[in-house]
Amino acid sequence: MSDVTETQVKTLLETPTRVQLRPRFEGSNICTWIGFKHDNYLVEEAILEHFRSADLSTRKLYEELGLGLDFVEMDVRILSSLHLDDLVTADVVPWPSERSVVVATATAPTGPTRCWSS
């Protein structure tokens, strides 16, 4: 079993991550509009990428360290519509607190579209 390094923890807790994502085809529910459930999938993927950037993928956490990663609370504010094939830029910014809050925002070509906290 491997250990988590101080560098990995520091990266996870202090370094923002930017990732570009696209909503999946399955998420379109009215023409090309993306349903709100798939907003959650985008923020989950952005947060998973944040963990990967610190070399702490969910697979590594589980298989090598015996730790699970769960999303227990998420608040999504929809500011405008998200459409199929929109390229979303998601910024994951660690937010120091006792509850390990992560704030992510997303911008599509038409401007800010989502604001999440988890």
TAVENMO-V379393 format. One record per backbone hydrogen bond with DSSP energy under -1.0 kcal/mol. CO is the residue of the C=O (numbers start at 1). NH is the residue of the N-H. E is the energy in kcal/mol with one decimal. If there is no record, write none. Layout:
# TAVENMO-V379393
{{CO & NH & E} {CO & NH & E}}
This chain:
# TAVENMO-V379393
{{5 & 9 & -1.9} {6 & 10 & -2.6} {7 & 11 & -2.6} {8 & 12 & -2.5} {9 & 13 & -2.5} {10 & 14 & -1.9} {11 & 15 & -1.9} {17 & 92 & -3.3} {19 & 90 & -3.3} {21 & 88 & -3.5} {24 & 27 & -1.8} {25 & 28 & -1.9} {27 & 35 & -2.5} {30 & 33 & -2.5} {32 & 84 & -2.7} {33 & 29 & -1.9} {35 & 38 & -1.2} {36 & 40 & -1.3} {37 & 41 & -1.3} {38 & 42 & -1.6} {39 & 43 & -2.1} {40 & 44 & -2.5} {41 & 45 & -2.4} {42 & 46 & -2.2} {43 & 47 & -2.3} {44 & 48 & -2.6} {45 & 49 & -2.2} {46 & 50 & -1.7} {47 & 51 & -1.9} {48 & 52 & -2.3} {49 & 53 & -2.4} {51 & 56 & -2.5} {52 & 55 & -2.2} {57 & 61 & -2.9} {58 & 62 & -2.3} {59 & 63 & -3.2} {60 & 64 & -2.0} {60 & 65 & -1.1} {61 & 67 & -3.0} {62 & 66 & -1.0} {75 & 117 & -1.5} {77 & 115 & -1.3} {82 & 34 & -2.9} {83 & 86 & -2.1} {88 & 21 & -2.9} {89 & 107 & -1.5} {90 & 19 & -2.4} {91 & 105 & -1.3} {92 & 17 & -2.4} {93 & 103 & -1.7} {97 & 100 & -1.1} {101 & 95 & -1.6} {102 & 118 & -2.6} {103 & 93 & -2.6} {104 & 116 & -3.2} {105 & 91 & -2.2} {106 & 113 & -2.0} {106 & 114 & -1.4} {107 & 89 & -2.2} {108 & 111 & -2.4} {111 & 108 & -2.1} {113 & 79 & -2.3} {113 & 80 & -1.1} {114 & 106 & -1.9} {115 & 77 & -2.4} {116 & 104 & -1.9} {117 & 75 & -2.5}}
